[in-house]
Each structure stands twice: as C-alpha cells, then as structure tokens.
Amino acid sequence: MATYRVSDQRKFGRMDWSSTLLGFGSVALGNMGKVMSSDDAHDLVRHAWDSGVRLFDTAPMYGHGLAEYRLADELIDRSRDSYVLITKVGRTLHPAAKDTFDTGPWLDTPPMRMEYDYTYDGVMRQVEDSLQRMATDHFDVLLVHDIDRFTHGDDQPRRYREAIDGAFKALLSLRDQKMVSAIGLGVNEVDVSIAAAQDVDIDCMLIAGTYSLLDHSANDELLPLCESRGIAVVNGRVFGSGILATGTQTGARFNYSPAADDVLARVREFEEVCNRYDVPLGAIAIQFAAAHPEISNVCLGAGNVQQQEQNFRWLEQQIPDDLWGELKAAALLDASVPTPVDS
C-alpha cells in the first residue's frame, strides 16, 4: 500500500524549491455561501499549519479581498521563507459602499467592488494591492485567474488575448525583478491551459476539476506537456466541488451545481467499490489526485477544522492495492492513469 503524508515534499516543477504535498485553499475564508467568523478562520489556518501544510493559495476574488486579509493575519508572524504563498491576478478591487455592487456567492464582504482587468497596468496595481493586503514583500507564485469560457463565456477569446498582451507581460516583468518566483495561470479548462503554456513561458498552473476521479481530461495532453516543460501543477477541486467528499447524499453538488443523474450514477459505482473495501470515497478521491507524478501539490479547501482534519486523515489512510485494480477493471478509471499502486 502506498502511503502519503500531509507534509510530504514534492519538487515544484523546474523551480529549485519544493512544496508540501497538500496545500491550503482559502475559498472558505472569503465567506463563499456561508459566513465564517474571524476566530474560525484563524483556527482553520492554524490547524493546517500545525498539521504540516506549507503551501497556501488565495486570490483577491475570494470574498473581495477578505481571504487574503484573513490568511495574512494568521501567517504574519511566520517566517516568510517557511511557506509557499500563491495569489492571483485578473480582478481589481475598488472601494465602494456596501449594497452598491453584486457580491455573487461571497457573503458579508469588505466594501470592495470587483472588476475584471487583465491589462498590464491593471495587473501591476492588483499585485501591489495584494502585497499590501497580505503584508509581504513578494509572492512565491502569481497566477492569471479565470481566463476561460467557464468564467467569460463568449467574451473568453478577448479576455484571453488581453491577458496574453497584458497580464502575462506584467508577471514576466515581476519575475525578472524577483518579486515572484513562479508565474502561471489558474483555470477550469484543459485547452486554455495548453494554449497558455504554448503562448507564455509559465512555471506553474493550477488546474481546477480536470484531474479527478470523475474527470481525467488533463491526463491526455496537458500533464505530459507540463512534464516536458517542467511546469509545476497544483491540483484543485479534486472533490468536484463536493460530491467526491459527501458521496451521493441528497443535495450532492458537482462543479458548483446539483449533481446530474449521470454523475450520481457514476459516483454510486465508486461508492460500491469503496464499501466493499471499507474505504471512504474521499480517501480515494484525494489519493488519486496525488498519485500522478506531475502533480506537485493537491490544494484542498474546508469549511471548518473538522472537515479539514478529515481530509488529512483521508490522505494518510491506507488503501488496499486491489481496490485500485478493481476500479480500472470496472472502467471507472482509465487504464492509462496512475494510481498510488504505481508510485
């Protein structure tokens, strides 16, 4: 049986440094769909740190700056060279009175209106603002955020070109100035990730939902491309935004919406195999996401310390080798994808 630990180190692509296998995703700190108290936010970050996590991912989008503030408030007394800090560009925050702008899924946000901006000058401002919010003099990783169809629909080609001509040039300049070590993108779609890797000399990408038990699409072309280029891959949304952690319970969600019947049926097949081996579905979801040798980090979010502790236990749980073979024999996993047995 392969075994993983939260604090296991993996080389971060072609960089001369490593990151912990598990990362902390800070979406919940931004009050996405549910208000989190400041005390609970502190407890969540502190628990991750005490458990060995040393990669922290955030973005101005998360709570209109709230997640960056809360993460910085807990990390501020930690040695800056003891952890990896990732944030994103593409949205500028503008002071605005509360109730004068749409906050979307983010509740009880600071009085900051959010606006897309992938221009050179806009991104330079965004990075300066994030440095201020996070009380740091540099970032380890900066990612261009959400230049995909999932976010922009029919306007995606224009936004992508704006980012190529503006945002990425800004990040390349900041990398040359050593204000950031690694640059890249964080998106929801494989083809956009491939295009950016071909158009720009990136070091890293955060993939969201394209390499999980339910979606192996990143395995065909994207992950081999990253391997050949030495591009680090952070694997996000490995629970499919919920269902691979909760199972097929009432209200199960996939990709931020109620799970469709075909998704529910497929997850039930995974559950049947897991039940035969007395292994939680969440455990195989995390360990599958970590098993690919090109994955540098699996970034997980949690709504409270109890959920986070469960995620950590799932990563470290021993899983019989035969379970992985049965999943492939049942065609629930592609024959080509690596599993912990192969590592």
N, C-alpha and C positions, 0 to 999 in steps of 0.2 A: 504494500500500500504506500502510495506517495503521501508525504506529509508536508504541510505548509505552516508557516508561522506569520503572524501579522508583521513582525519586524524583519522578516527575511529581506535581504538586499538584492536588488537587481540593477544591472548597469542600465543607465538611461540613454539608450541608443548609442550614438557616437560620442556623447559627452564623456568627459573624464571623471564623472561622478555617478553615484548610484542613488536610488531611492528605495524606500521601503515598499514591499510588495503591495500592501494596502495603503490607499490614500483616503483622506477625509474630504467628502463632498459637502459643500456648505449651503446647499439649496435651502434646507430647513431653517437655517439661521436667518434667512430672509423672509420668514413667515409665509411660505408658499402654502396657501389653502388653510393654514392653521397658525394662530399666533403663538409664538414661543416666548416665554419670559426671558429676560436678560440672565437671570440666575440659571435657568435651564440651558441656555445657550453656552454659558461658561462651563457648566458641568459636562456638556456634551463634548466640547473641545478638549477639556482637561482629561476626560476619560479616554479619548482617543490617544492623547499624548502619553498618558500613563500606561496605556496598553501597547505602546511601541510605534504608533503611527508617526511618520515624519514627513509626509507629503500632504499639503493642504491646498485644495483647489477652491477658488472662489470666482466672483465676477461682479461688476457693478450692477448687472441686471438683477441679481438675487436680492430682492427687497429694496430696489432702488438705492443701493449703497449700504443697506443695513447689514448684510452678511459680511462685507469687507470690514465694517466697523467692529462688529462683534468678534470676528476672528482675530483681528489685530489686538483687540483689548485683552484677549486671553494669551496671545503669543508675545506680547510686547516685552515681557521680562525674560523670554527665552533667548538664548544665544542665536543670533541671526544665521550663523553658519551651521546650525544644528538641524535645520529642516529645509525642505524644498517648498517654495511658495509660488503658486500659479494664479494668475488672474487673466482677464480677457479684455479685449477692446472691440469697439464697434457701436457702443451706445454711450452717449454723453448725458450726464445728469445736469439738469438746470434747476436752480432754486425756484420753487413755485408753491403757492399756498395750497394747503391740503384741500381736497374736494374740487380742485380745478383741473384735474387730469385723471386719466384712467390708469389704475394700478394693476389691471389684469388679475392674475391669481395671487398677487402679493398683498398681504393684509397689514394694516397699521404701519405703513412705510414712513420714512422721513419725508419732509416736504421737498421732494426732488422729482421733477418731471423727466422722463427718459425719452431720448430721441436717437434714432439710428444715425450714425455718421461714420463712414469708413474712409474719409479723406485723410490726407497726410496731417494737416493741421489739427483736424478733429481728434485723431488718434494721439497725437502728441499731447493735447490737452487732457485727454482721458487718462493717459498714463501718469501725468503729473498729478491729476486729481486722486488717482488710486494710490500713488505713493504717499500723498498727504493723509488719505483716509486710513491707510494701513501703517503709517508711521515707520516707513522703511526707506532706505536709500536705493534699493534695487529689487528687482524680481528675478527669480530663477527661470521662470517660463512665462512668456506672454503669448496668448493665442488670439487670433482673429475669430470672433464669435458669430456663429449662425449666419453664414453666407450661403445658405442652402434654400431649396424650394420649400421645405417644411416651414421655414420662417417667413420667406418673402414671396412665395407663390410665383406669379407671372413676372414679378419685378426682380426675380433672382438673377438673371443674366446681367442686368445693370448694376445691381449691388455687388455682384462678384467682380465685375470689371473695376468698379470704384475701389474695391479692396485691393485688387492687384496693383492698380495705379497709385493708390494712396496708403492704405493701412499697412500693407506688407513693406512698402518702401520705408515707412516710419519705423517699423520694427527692425528692419535690416540696419537702419542707421543707429538705433538704440543698441543693437547687438554689437556693432562696430565700436560704440562708445563704452561698451561693457556695463551698460545699465541693465542688461538682461543677458543671461547665458544662452537660452534656447528660445526659439520662436517657432510658431506653427499656427494651427487652426483647431477649432472645436466645432464640429458639425454633425448632422444627423444622417448624412448620405454618403455612400461609398464613392460615387462618381465625382462628387465635388471634392472629396478628399484626394482622390487620384489626380484630378485636374490641378489642384493647388500644389501638390507635391511635384508635378511636372513643370509648373509655371514659376515656382519660387524655391529658393534654397532653404527649405524649412528643416528644423531639427526634431520636431515633435508634432504629434496630433492627438487630440482627444476624440475618440470615436464614441458615439452615443447610440447604443442599441443595435449596432451592426455586427457584433460578435458576442452571441449569447446562445443559450440552449435553443432558442426559437429562431435565431437568425444567424446564419454562417456566412453571409454575403461578403464580409471583409476578408474571408479566408482565400477567396479565389484569386484576386489580383492585388488588392490593397496591401495585405500583410506581406506577401512576397516582395512587393515594391519597397515597402518600408525596410525590410531586411536587407535588400540590396543597397539601399541608400543610407543605412544606419540611422533611420528615423525612429525615435522612441514613440511607443504607442501607449497611451493611457486609456484603459477600457472602462467606459462609463455606461450607466443604465443597464447593468447586467441582469437586473431583475425584471427588465421590460417595463419599468415604472411601477411594478407592484406584483404582478401575478406569479412570478417565479419565486417570490418570497412568501406570499399569502396562500398560494395554491388556488384552487378553483372555488373558493368560497363565494358566497353571494356578494356582489359588488366588486369582484376582482377586476383590476384595471391593467390594460396593456397600451403602452405608448400614450399615456395620459387620458385614455378614454375607456369606457366599459369594454371589457374583452369580448370580442366577437365569438360566435359559436364555434368557428373552426379553430380559433386559438384555444378556447376552453377544451375542446375535444383533444387537441394535441397535448395540452398540459396534463389532462387526465391520464394520458398514456404514460407520461413521465412519472406521475404520481403512483401509478400501479406498479411500476418497476421499483420505485423508491420504497413503497410499502413492503414489497417482498424482502427487501434487504434491511428494513427498519432504518432507513436513512432519510433525513429531511430533504425536501425538494430544494430548499435554499442552499443546502450544503453543496449539492451537485452543481447548482447554478453558479456559485462563487468559484468553486474549484475548476469547473470547466473554463470559466472566463480567465483564470490564472494559468491554465496549462499550456497555452500557446507560447512557444519560446520567444516570439516577437513582442509579447505584452510585457511592458516594463512595470506597469502598475495597474491595479484594479481599484478604481475610485468608487467608494460606497457612501451613500448618504443614509441618515437615520433621523427619525423624528424625536427620539429620546434615548437615554442611556441604555435602557433595557433592550431596545431594538439593536442598538449598536453592539452591545455585548453579545447578543445572539448572533449577529453577523460574524463577529470574531470567532465565536465557537464553531460556527459552520465552516469557516475557512480551515480551522485546525482539526476538524473531525476526521477520523479515519474512515475511509470508504472502501469497501471490498473491490478488488480489481475486476471481479466478474460482473459487477454492476455496469461498468463502462462497456464491457464486451456485449452485454445484453442490449444496451441502448443502441449500439451500432448494428447488432444483428436485427433489431426491430426497425432499423432505418429511422430511428429518432435522432440519431446523429449521423452526419455524413461520414462515409468511410475515411475521407481524407483529413478530417480534423483531429488534431492531437488531443489526448486526454491525459489526466495525471499518470496513468499507467505508462505512457510513452516518455515521461520526463525523467 
